[in-house]
Amino acid sequence: VQLQASGGGTVQAGDSLRLSCAASGPTSSRIIMGWFRQAPGKEREFVSREIWSGGRIDYRDSVKGRFTMSRGNAKNLVYLQMNSLKPEDTAVYSCAAKYGPGGFEYWGQGTQVTVSS
């Protein structure tokens, strides 16, 4: 499974961005997707993740009400709509995928999001 995230950029606090992630290769409808981010000098943290393929989504507390993860019309396309961005949202955002209840197995290269105050 190959993952490609895109849509990052440099914005001001309060602006919005939409990230996209396309999964390609040997995938199935059972694929479970997630978004993660890593800020400089910090560990990678989850941003949002499906609990099951195309189903309920969990968000980290700091992005609830501001970020929305959704599936695209294409089966293996996911989005992360990020509104009311804050400087603390600055990080490299990556999408990830898995098929089972364990940890995410497949990772794509990230896209940089920089939010200036």
Secondary structure as UniProt FT lines:
FT   STRAND          2..6
FT   STRAND          9..12
FT   TURN            13..14
FT   STRAND          17..24
FT   TURN            29..30
FT   STRAND          32..38
FT   TURN            40..41
FT   STRAND          45..50
FT   TURN            53..54
FT   STRAND          57..59
FT   HELIX           61..63
FT   TURN            64..66
FT   STRAND          67..71
FT   TURN            75..76
FT   STRAND          77..82
FT   HELIX           87..89
FT   STRAND          91..98
FT   STRAND          106..107
FT   STRAND          111..116
//
